């Protein structure tokens, strides 16, 4: 009988200790969660050296994408946005580029069908005074949503930037056929 009471007494104490520990832990969880989300929002919304203004420039691009069902001749204006993104781990900043080809359109060589290019590309490079950037882009018949019948082309850019600000100083580009 004494053994059962001793086991019962220690079992009750263990359960009571567990319940009080759980109540203490549950009581603390909301405060920790709130503090963490508040810190995240504050660092995201506050002005820091990571958030820099975009520099923008535009330039003329031309080229022909050969292929089936017809070759397409493209021309128009490419817009390039750049900004520096500091790297806290390695010290030197990265260059973030947004390349928007939606200002470029194409015309089919045999049917004279108008073609348009899909949305912008985001590219990140280590900061250097000059970059050669090659991207593959989708294009499709104007007036369609681009989900069927889309083809791909390739664009190549040589972009020189001011390494202090990330602003584009000179840029050239061309369009050609993609190997995809």
N, C-alpha and C positions, 0 to 999 in steps of 0.2 A: 504494500500500500504506500509506503514512504517513497519507493522508487517511482511509482506512477505520479504521485504528487510532485516530485522533483522534476520529472519530465514535463508534466503539465505546466508547472510554474515556468520552466525555462522556455517552453514552447510559446506560452502566452507572452512572455517578455520579448521573445524574438519577433513575434507578430506585431506587437505594439511598437517595437523599435523600427521595424520595417515600415509600418504605416506612418509613423511620425517622420521618418526619413523621406518617404514618398511625398507626403504632404509638403515638407520643406522644399523638396526638389521641384514639385509641380508649382508651388508658390513662386519660385524663382524664375521659372522658364519664360513667362511672358515678359518680364523685365529684360532678360537677356536678349530675347528676340527683338523687342522694340528698340533696344540700344543698337543692335547690329544693323537693322534696317535703316535707322536714323543716320548712322554713320555712313552707310553706303549712299544714301540719298544726298547727304551733305557733301560728300566728296565728289559725287557725280554732278551736282548742281553748282558747286562753288567754282569760281574762276581760278584756274590753275595754269601752270606753264604747259600742261598737256593740251589744253584747249586753245588752239590758235585759229585766227581768221583764215579763210580760204583766199588764196590769190587766184585770179582767173585770167585766162587769155584765150584767144581763138585764132585759128589759122585755116587756110584753104587746103583741102585734101582731094586728090584725084586718083583714079585707077580703074582697072578692069578686072572683074572676077570672071574667069573662063569656066565653062562647065555646061552640063546639061540641065535644063532643056535649051538654054541660051546663055550667051555671055552677057554680062551686065556691066555697063559703064557707070561708075560712081563719081560724083563731085559734090562739094559743099563745104560747110564749115564745121570743123571739129572744135569742141570747147574743152579746155584742160584746166582743172582746178588743182592747185597744189597747196600743201601746208606741211610744216614741220611737226613731227611727233617725237618729242624727247623720249629717249630710252633710259629709264632710271637704273637699269641693271648694267648696261655697258657704256653709258655716258654719251656716245655720239647719237645724234637724232636720226630718225628715219624720214624719208620723204613719202608722203601719201599723195597719190595722184588719182583724180577722178577724170576719166576720159569719156566724154559724151559725144557719140557719133550720130545722134538723132537729127542733127542739122545737115546730114549728108543723105542724098537720095540717089537712086540709080534708075537707069532706063535700059530695058532689054534690047539687044541688038537686032533681033528679028521681029518681035511682036510689038516693040515700043511700050511694053508694059512698065509701069512705074513700080519701083521697089524701095522699101524703107528699111532702116537699120534699127535694131532693138536698143534698149536702154544702156546706161553708162556702165563702164568697167571701173573697178577700184583696184589700184595696184600700189604695193608698198615696196620701196627700195631703200637701201642704205644711202645716206646722203652723199652725193658726189656732184661735181660741177656739170657733168654730162651723162645722159642715160639714153640707151637704145631700148625701146619698149616694143615688143611684138605681142599683139593680141589677136585672138580669133573672135569674130562677132557673127551673130545671126542676122540674116536679112530675109525678107519675105515680100510678097506682093502687097502693094498699098491697098488699104481697105479691108484686109483680113486681119485676124487676131494673131497670126504667126504660129498657131499651134500645129498646123499641118502645112506641108509644102515649104517649110523654112530651109534655107541653105546657109552655108557658112562661107565667110570671106576672111582674109587676113589683113591686118593693118600694122604698119611698121612706122614708128615715130623716133625721131632723134630730138631730144629735149634737153636744152641747156638751162640750168637754174642758178640763181644767186644763192650760194650756200649759207648766207647769213639770214635770208628771209624765206627762202624756198620759192620765190617768185620765178616764173618762167622768163628767161631773157630772149631765147630764140627757140623756134620749134618748126620742124618740117615733118611731113607725113606722106605716106603713100598707101594705096590699097591694091591688093592682089588676090590671087587664088589661095585658098587654104588647102592644106594636105588632108584635112579631115573630111 
